[in-house]
Amino acid sequence: MRPAACFHCGLPVPPGCSLQVSIDEQLQPMCCAGCAAVAALIAASGLAGYYRHRETTATTAAETGNGAADYALFDLPEANADFVAVVGDNIRRAELAVDGIHCSACTWLLETDLARLPGVDRVDVNLAERRASIRWNASQLPLSALMARIRALGYRPRPWIASARQAAVQAEGRALLQRLGVAGLVQMQVGMIALALYAGAFEGMEAAYRDYLRVSSLILSLPVMFYACTPFFAGAWRGLRHGAPGMDLPVAVAIVLAFSASAWFTWSGGGEVYFDSISMFAFLLLLARYLELRARENAGFAGGGLLALLPTGAHRLLPDGRVEHVPTGRLQPGDQVLARGGEALPADGRIIEGAGSCDESALSGESVPISKGPGDRVCAGSLMIDGTLVVEVEATGLQSGLGAMLKLLDRALQQKPTIQQLADRWAVRFVLAVLGISALTGIGWLWIDAARALPVVLSVLVVSCPCALSLATPAALAAATASLRERGFLVTRAHALDALADATLAIFDKTGTLTDSLLKLEETRVLGGIDAARCLAIAAALESRSSHPVASAFAGRGTLPVAAFRSAPGLGVEGMIEGRLYRVGVASFAAPQAGIEAPPGGKWVLLGDGEREPLAWFRLGDRVRVEAADALNRLRALGLDIALLSGDAPTDVERVACELGVSRWRGGCSAADKLAALRDSGHAPEHTLMVGDGLNDVAVLAGAGVSVAVASATDFTRAQADCLLLGSGLERLPEAIVMARQSRRVIRQNLAWATLYNLVAIPLAAAGAVPPWLAAVGMSASSLLVVANALRLRKHAPLPH
Amino acid sequence: MESLYVLIPVTLVLLGIALAAWLWSVGSGQYEDLDKAASSILFDDEPPCPPANGTTPEREES
């Protein structure tokens, strides 16, 4: 029988768990006390509407158990200065990054619930950035109470420390949207007046009315000219100063020339005016920029670097035996800290006292939690699963192993292969050619008919308009990005689609990427007089009571009744079955007097009687994701080589590689080894695709041409990756590659069309055969065609079969 | 046609108001998160019962 899914977080309910919470007058199953407490709180607050409208299940609340006391630290002004602003007397505004926000139901839940706390004035939760901005009266409510309430609702708040880059991107986006709107509104008005002017040009119009309409257009165009178009002027100037003219230069030249000439003709009363072309031009170009910005601004993960990976506070043991709660940053080598189950370790150190198991999978790629005792080393950022340790701090912050990984990341980023976008290379050449042709046309017409030189040069510039060219790439990228996003594949960097289309080698991490977090039983080796089935039943019965990750390997096999169950942190579990004591765990715990060692290769746990008789060894391995084999086959069908790089033991890596048919694999890699292996892969680094999840993958993700983080990756890894898998599995990868190749094709088509159009239109314009209204029509038509072609990417179902 | 002398200045004024409204609304961050506003209509404005504190999950034997 399949276990029921937790109503709150969707994880399977462990056997023997009978927690239920009444929601909307129906009892719903819960997987753990954490989820049950959260669900009960939500239901009791009358906010069960959250469950009706949410789009995905919540993050499990199992690990949010303790740590609420940590928040008391943030009530100190020196600890919260970075993210709490003083608004007025006792009024404060806090910016919090909130992990676990998935959909708009989450934002509603947080906003509604927090706004009801006394003293809270205003709550704004931003879904895209997973950020909460709270204004409240600090004399009525401490910040720690707000944070504890967020925690009680099943989310994890931490300080929002925006990087300078994030703030800049946000400001840029706002300014661009304002300019786009101004250009759009003005363009409609000027277009209306231009229609009257065109009609007048055909049907005849009194000069007084014509001049009046021209003056009106001139006034309307002023905000476009002096506000909306300023980025082009700034860009052109920057390009000129650095000796590398880009797309902005011809755009700025065309706008300035067209505006000056139109203003002159408005004043003198002759010639033609181009105010409508200028504002439409500006609108389309700003639209292209905005699309491009939207396609890459999805990052939305709070920075904070090292801070985000370490717990905010640590329990320091004082010489007199008292425990003091201090911010992690104040720890010094030589301090003794207390680490408890469920907490992340604040620093590298050596265990002095106690035992427990540590999950180091994010740091080293180890698939099974490691049992640790006195004398063993622990590293900052690893998660304690159970037990209590006293640790002597050896290295903190950037000196820790975690800090070394971040330094490696910086180095990899500096050497990141640069991928120049196809369209940029074309566009610069194209605009230089247009500028040359315009100059030649102007000189030519000065000889033939000096009075017509300016109008003809203008029509060349307007008709050639790099609009279609500059829209070609952003429109295709925006359409492909949106389409992929709907399928659960989020592109966060502009170059990612280009690089995906070029990828020839896909490198995967093992633990957490190709495998999921659950373990499976690989092998049973009987040692004593009890047969394998019986040994398995006993072990499964004991493990069914445990919440340790090892228990997942035995899930669903144990139904024997267990009495006197006890779990020994870092060692194993024990209990009485049919009157006899049994233990499962490390050898020194399960059968301490037998003096046996685990067989070589793989991760083993022993079943014993707790004294001298060992009964059976069980070998545990991690479980390959169900969709992994299929996804890899499809990638191969698309012509990609597959490689596997893991920090886990070579025997485990080999087993997974064999199961998936991967011939290129390496085990036991450190973060630096992975980066070196990527460079020596025989493929150009810019043609590599790296898929990973852990902190030990961060450097190699940065070093690859394009990187993908899986849904379960740590926040820090997700912030570094170029693309993210959202909740969905690996099968999105081949789809993304197909989509990237399609968008590459659409970009090529668009560029080809823009070139063809210009080859016809420019000579005609240079010959003086294109009146201004036709130039404007031609420009808009070619731009629309390019956008329409790009929109095909949204409809296409890119499923490779 | 003389009406143009009135209508176009009126247009300019209206456009000025529209532009000011646009600049203000973007500047105040209303366009930062378009997903949230779209689905906010689905939720009840006021929850049917007042908040209760100190609740414990119900435990049922099965």
Interface residues (C-beta under 8 A of the other chain):
Chain A: S18 L19 Q20 V21 S22 L27 M30 A33 A36 A37 A39 A40 L41 A44 S45 G46 L47 G49 H53 S104 A105 T107 W108 T112 D113 R116 V125 N126 L127 A128 E129 Q170 R174 L177 Q178 G181 V182 L185 V186 Q189 I193 Y209 Y212 L213 S216 I219 L220 P223
Chain B: M1 L4 Y5 I8 T11 L12 L15 A18 L19 W22 L23 V26 G27 G29 Y31 E32 D33 D35 K36 A38 S39 S40 L42 F43 D44 P47 P48 C49 P50 P51 A52 T55 T56 P57 E58 R59 E60 E61 S62
